[in-house]
Amino acid sequence: MSDAITVTIRDARAADREEVLQVMIEAYRQYEETLPSDKWALYRQSILASFDNEGPAARILAEIEGRIVGSVQLFLSSEAAYGAPELGITSPIIRYLAVPPEQRGRGIATSLIREAAARAVQLGADWLHLHTSDMMASAVSLYERLGFERAFNTDVMNGETLVKGYRLDLKAKAAPL
């Protein structure tokens, strides 16, 4: 049985920038071996730029004992999240959910998603969206366990990769959330 941990969820501050970026790169580094080097370089660059970019309505952190162990960004629409108003998503979207490998399995990602969902509800949203690919199989399993369903109409192609849309019905009571 694992030790009980206290995960504190809060908004990121400017002073958190370097630690958040380190957590994000650690979390996504596993894809460096999966992706071609040029695609990984672009992905890494977008991860690093994400903290400074305009667009997120919230940058949410998870801390354990004062140490940042995860983060997620909440956007209000597909235009804000991806610069893609044509996707037609006018409700919140989560992006860049990041928990480093050594912190996984402790409920941190679930806590971050739960907080993003609560904030979406406070905004009056009916749905919380996200996009992912088959490369992120463990993340897909988590999303499905938390009640996210496929939103095929929001799928996009990124080169040869199908980026799958998912959504969570915030009006329904998803058991895990």
C-alpha atoms as a printed R data frame, in Angstrom:
    type eleno elety resid chain resno       x      y       z
1   ATOM     1    CA   MET     A     1   0.000  0.000   0.000
2   ATOM     2    CA   SER     A     2   1.363  3.435  -0.903
3   ATOM     3    CA   ASP     A     3   1.835  6.255   1.570
4   ATOM     4    CA   ALA     A     4  -0.910  8.840   1.552
5   ATOM     5    CA   ILE     A     5   0.234 11.989  -0.178
6   ATOM     6    CA   THR     A     6  -1.163 15.471  -0.116
7   ATOM     7    CA   VAL     A     7  -1.307 17.024  -3.540
8   ATOM     8    CA   THR     A     8  -1.783 20.786  -3.501
9   ATOM     9    CA   ILE     A     9  -3.344 22.287  -6.624
10  ATOM    10    CA   ARG     A    10  -2.756 25.962  -7.392
11  ATOM    11    CA   ASP     A    11  -2.267 28.439 -10.213
12  ATOM    12    CA   ALA     A    12   1.214 28.894 -11.623
13  ATOM    13    CA   ARG     A    13   3.077 32.092 -10.877
14  ATOM    14    CA   ALA     A    14   5.779 33.716 -13.000
15  ATOM    15    CA   ALA     A    15   8.369 32.531 -10.455
16  ATOM    16    CA   ASP     A    16   7.367 28.905 -11.201
17  ATOM    17    CA   ARG     A    17   8.371 29.146 -14.867
18  ATOM    18    CA   GLU     A    18  11.682 27.237 -14.830
19  ATOM    19    CA   GLU     A    19  10.433 24.463 -12.542
20  ATOM    20    CA   VAL     A    20   7.237 24.029 -14.583
21  ATOM    21    CA   LEU     A    21   9.183 23.842 -17.851
22  ATOM    22    CA   GLN     A    22  11.537 21.253 -16.337
23  ATOM    23    CA   VAL     A    23   8.549 19.151 -15.207
24  ATOM    24    CA   MET     A    24   6.971 19.415 -18.653
25  ATOM    25    CA   ILE     A    25  10.131 18.384 -20.501
26  ATOM    26    CA   GLU     A    26  10.676 15.470 -18.089
27  ATOM    27    CA   ALA     A    27   7.076 14.368 -18.642
28  ATOM    28    CA   TYR     A    28   7.258 14.496 -22.436
29  ATOM    29    CA   ARG     A    29  10.880 13.349 -22.877
30  ATOM    30    CA   GLN     A    30   9.749  9.742 -23.467
31  ATOM    31    CA   TYR     A    31   8.521 10.838 -26.908
32  ATOM    32    CA   GLU     A    32  12.002 11.961 -27.927
33  ATOM    33    CA   GLU     A    33  12.754  8.334 -28.833
34  ATOM    34    CA   THR     A    34   9.398  7.780 -30.557
35  ATOM    35    CA   LEU     A    35   9.302 10.876 -32.732
36  ATOM    36    CA   PRO     A    36  11.687 11.710 -35.581
37  ATOM    37    CA   SER     A    37  14.308 14.169 -34.305
38  ATOM    38    CA   ASP     A    38  12.908 17.124 -36.260
39  ATOM    39    CA   LYS     A    39   9.372 16.498 -34.912
40  ATOM    40    CA   TRP     A    40  10.687 16.107 -31.350
41  ATOM    41    CA   ALA     A    41  12.594 19.399 -31.690
42  ATOM    42    CA   LEU     A    42   9.403 21.197 -32.774
43  ATOM    43    CA   TYR     A    43   7.352 19.517 -30.040
44  ATOM    44    CA   ARG     A    44   9.946 20.408 -27.392
45  ATOM    45    CA   GLN     A    45   9.994 23.981 -28.656
46  ATOM    46    CA   SER     A    46   6.190 24.226 -28.399
47  ATOM    47    CA   ILE     A    47   6.298 22.797 -24.858
48  ATOM    48    CA   LEU     A    48   8.917 25.348 -23.799
49  ATOM    49    CA   ALA     A    49   7.035 28.225 -25.443
50  ATOM    50    CA   SER     A    50   3.720 27.211 -23.867
51  ATOM    51    CA   PHE     A    51   4.414 28.823 -20.494
52  ATOM    52    CA   ASP     A    52   4.978 32.224 -22.065
53  ATOM    53    CA   ASN     A    53   2.336 32.070 -24.795
54  ATOM    54    CA   GLU     A    54  -0.842 34.075 -24.556
55  ATOM    55    CA   GLY     A    55  -3.925 31.946 -24.606
56  ATOM    56    CA   PRO     A    56  -4.293 29.769 -21.523
57  ATOM    57    CA   ALA     A    57  -7.082 30.880 -19.196
58  ATOM    58    CA   ALA     A    58  -5.201 29.025 -16.444
59  ATOM    59    CA   ARG     A    59  -1.888 27.297 -15.861
60  ATOM    60    CA   ILE     A    60  -2.580 24.833 -13.064
61  ATOM    61    CA   LEU     A    61   0.111 23.144 -10.955
62  ATOM    62    CA   ALA     A    62   0.278 20.182  -8.622
63  ATOM    63    CA   GLU     A    63   2.701 20.295  -5.720
64  ATOM    64    CA   ILE     A    64   3.799 17.787  -3.141
65  ATOM    65    CA   GLU     A    65   5.691 19.193  -0.164
66  ATOM    66    CA   GLY     A    66   6.347 22.441  -2.034
67  ATOM    67    CA   ARG     A    67   7.763 20.729  -5.123
68  ATOM    68    CA   ILE     A    68   5.996 21.020  -8.486
69  ATOM    69    CA   VAL     A    69   5.114 17.514  -9.701
70  ATOM    70    CA   GLY     A    70   2.652 18.230 -12.491
71  ATOM    71    CA   SER     A    71   0.916 20.843 -14.570
72  ATOM    72    CA   VAL     A    72  -1.868 21.376 -17.090
73  ATOM    73    CA   GLN     A    73  -3.058 24.329 -19.124
74  ATOM    74    CA   LEU     A    74  -6.721 25.254 -19.554
75  ATOM    75    CA   PHE     A    75  -7.876 27.107 -22.667
76  ATOM    76    CA   LEU     A    76 -11.348 28.462 -23.410
77  ATOM    77    CA   SER     A    77 -11.679 27.380 -27.056
78  ATOM    78    CA   SER     A    78  -9.966 25.700 -29.996
79  ATOM    79    CA   GLU     A    79  -9.002 29.158 -31.231
80  ATOM    80    CA   ALA     A    80  -7.195 29.935 -27.947
81  ATOM    81    CA   ALA     A    81  -5.691 26.443 -27.624
82  ATOM    82    CA   TYR     A    82  -4.583 25.773 -31.183
83  ATOM    83    CA   GLY     A    83  -5.289 28.901 -33.208
84  ATOM    84    CA   ALA     A    84  -7.941 26.749 -34.906
85  ATOM    85    CA   PRO     A    85 -11.402 28.311 -34.682
86  ATOM    86    CA   GLU     A    86 -12.482 25.983 -37.503
87  ATOM    87    CA   LEU     A    87 -12.527 23.077 -35.014
88  ATOM    88    CA   GLY     A    88 -15.591 24.748 -33.547
89  ATOM    89    CA   ILE     A    89 -14.758 24.013 -29.907
90  ATOM    90    CA   THR     A    90 -16.124 26.865 -27.823
91  ATOM    91    CA   SER     A    91 -15.768 25.178 -24.452
92  ATOM    92    CA   PRO     A    92 -12.638 24.590 -22.338
93  ATOM    93    CA   ILE     A    93  -9.749 22.457 -23.561
94  ATOM    94    CA   ILE     A    94  -6.870 21.038 -21.547
95  ATOM    95    CA   ARG     A    95  -3.398 20.860 -23.038
96  ATOM    96    CA   TYR     A    96   0.089 19.946 -21.922
97  ATOM    97    CA   LEU     A    97  -0.945 17.685 -19.051
98  ATOM    98    CA   ALA     A    98   2.469 16.849 -17.621
99  ATOM    99    CA   VAL     A    99   3.495 14.516 -14.808
100 ATOM   100    CA   PRO     A   100   7.100 13.237 -14.840
101 ATOM   101    CA   PRO     A   101   7.517  9.438 -14.963
102 ATOM   102    CA   GLU     A   102   8.790  9.173 -11.372
103 ATOM   103    CA   GLN     A   103   5.603 10.869 -10.098
104 ATOM   104    CA   ARG     A   104   3.072  8.860 -12.121
105 ATOM   105    CA   GLY     A   105   0.605  6.507 -10.486
106 ATOM   106    CA   ARG     A   106   0.034  8.821  -7.521
107 ATOM   107    CA   GLY     A   107  -3.192 10.480  -8.683
108 ATOM   108    CA   ILE     A   108  -1.501 13.719  -9.734
109 ATOM   109    CA   ALA     A   109  -2.843 13.774 -13.305
110 ATOM   110    CA   THR     A   110  -6.323 12.921 -12.022
111 ATOM   111    CA   SER     A   111  -6.134 15.805  -9.530
112 ATOM   112    CA   LEU     A   112  -5.101 18.207 -12.286
113 ATOM   113    CA   ILE     A   113  -7.893 17.042 -14.604
114 ATOM   114    CA   ARG     A   114 -10.405 17.228 -11.749
115 ATOM   115    CA   GLU     A   115  -9.377 20.842 -11.085
116 ATOM   116    CA   ALA     A   116  -9.595 21.739 -14.788
117 ATOM   117    CA   ALA     A   117 -13.073 20.163 -14.937
118 ATOM   118    CA   ALA     A   118 -14.186 22.089 -11.840
119 ATOM   119    CA   ARG     A   119 -12.981 25.339 -13.367
120 ATOM   120    CA   ALA     A   120 -14.762 24.535 -16.633
121 ATOM   121    CA   VAL     A   121 -17.982 23.983 -14.673
122 ATOM   122    CA   GLN     A   122 -17.472 27.335 -12.899
123 ATOM   123    CA   LEU     A   123 -17.221 28.928 -16.349
124 ATOM   124    CA   GLY     A   124 -20.611 27.430 -17.224
125 ATOM   125    CA   ALA     A   125 -19.214 24.898 -19.701
126 ATOM   126    CA   ASP     A   126 -20.989 21.672 -20.600
127 ATOM   127    CA   TRP     A   127 -17.869 19.947 -21.968
128 ATOM   128    CA   LEU     A   128 -14.136 19.705 -21.292
129 ATOM   129    CA   HIS     A   129 -12.093 18.788 -24.373
130 ATOM   130    CA   LEU     A   130  -8.585 17.522 -25.092
131 ATOM   131    CA   HIS     A   131  -6.570 16.113 -27.981
132 ATOM   132    CA   THR     A   132  -4.077 13.265 -27.918
133 ATOM   133    CA   SER     A   133  -2.624 10.566 -30.142
134 ATOM   134    CA   ASP     A   134  -2.117  6.815 -29.947
135 ATOM   135    CA   MET     A   135   1.529  7.507 -29.074
136 ATOM   136    CA   MET     A   136   0.245  8.537 -25.630
137 ATOM   137    CA   ALA     A   137  -1.495  5.239 -24.829
138 ATOM   138    CA   SER     A   138  -1.265  5.523 -21.027
139 ATOM   139    CA   ALA     A   139  -2.773  9.022 -21.161
140 ATOM   140    CA   VAL     A   140  -5.610  7.748 -23.369
141 ATOM   141    CA   SER     A   141  -6.328  5.013 -20.794
142 ATOM   142    CA   LEU     A   142  -6.465  7.610 -18.022
143 ATOM   143    CA   TYR     A   143  -8.798  9.890 -19.981
144 ATOM   144    CA   GLU     A   144 -11.153  7.028 -20.771
145 ATOM   145    CA   ARG     A   145 -11.125  5.873 -17.128
146 ATOM   146    CA   LEU     A   146 -12.104  9.409 -16.093
147 ATOM   147    CA   GLY     A   147 -15.087  9.390 -18.444
148 ATOM   148    CA   PHE     A   148 -13.755 11.164 -21.534
149 ATOM   149    CA   GLU     A   149 -15.335  9.963 -24.755
150 ATOM   150    CA   ARG     A   150 -14.141 10.255 -28.334
151 ATOM   151    CA   ALA     A   151 -15.181 13.435 -30.117
152 ATOM   152    CA   PHE     A   152 -14.512 12.313 -33.677
153 ATOM   153    CA   ASN     A   153 -15.677 15.616 -35.148
154 ATOM   154    CA   THR     A   154 -12.683 17.354 -33.524
155 ATOM   155    CA   ASP     A   155 -10.013 14.962 -34.854
156 ATOM   156    CA   VAL     A   156  -7.194 16.601 -36.804
157 ATOM   157    CA   MET     A   157  -4.206 15.405 -38.759
158 ATOM   158    CA   ASN     A   158  -0.750 16.599 -37.728
159 ATOM   159    CA   GLY     A   159   1.326 15.492 -40.674
160 ATOM   160    CA   GLU     A   160   0.701 11.744 -40.808
161 ATOM   161    CA   THR     A   161  -0.449 11.532 -37.167
162 ATOM   162    CA   LEU     A   162  -4.129 11.387 -36.262
163 ATOM   163    CA   VAL     A   163  -4.678 13.652 -33.273
164 ATOM   164    CA   LYS     A   164  -7.844 12.378 -31.622
165 ATOM   165    CA   GLY     A   165 -10.410 14.591 -29.965
166 ATOM   166    CA   TYR     A   166 -11.912 13.608 -26.609
167 ATOM   167    CA   ARG     A   167 -14.500 15.303 -24.445
168 ATOM   168    CA   LEU     A   168 -15.901 14.947 -20.945
169 ATOM   169    CA   ASP     A   169 -19.587 15.615 -20.320
170 ATOM   170    CA   LEU     A   170 -19.498 17.975 -17.362
171 ATOM   171    CA   LYS     A   171 -23.260 17.757 -16.840
172 ATOM   172    CA   ALA     A   172 -23.112 14.004 -16.257
173 ATOM   173    CA   LYS     A   173 -21.611 12.742 -13.059
174 ATOM   174    CA   ALA     A   174 -18.457 10.944 -14.195
175 ATOM   175    CA   ALA     A   175 -17.827  8.438 -11.373
176 ATOM   176    CA   PRO     A   176 -14.048  8.962 -10.996
177 ATOM   177    CA   LEU     A   177 -14.329 12.754 -11.061
